[in-house]
Amino acid sequence: MRWIFKLIEETEEKYVYGYARESDEMDGVIEFSKKQRIAAIVTPCTKDKGSEWCSRKAIDKFVICVVGEGFPTTRRVITG
């Protein structure tokens, strides 16, 4: 599986990332609350719509690779 996360906006309250799975079209949105330290999918990407399992995996990868690495501008995650 392949995910792409790209920083769209950073405010005092949150980080906003566009994301995609198995695609280069980042039509999903994930937000991370700086105060609550919680990530949530605002809009699932096309490949994750209708799949709770895929959405959970996207959040898992986001937390491990984006949050864990200090919110890089772009992060690609590939698993086998």
Buried (B, 14 or more C-beta within 10 A) or exposed (E): EEBBBBBBEBEEEBBBBBBBBEBEEBBBBBBBEEEEEEBBBEBBBEBBEEEEEBBEBBBEBBBEBBEEEEBEEEBEBEEE
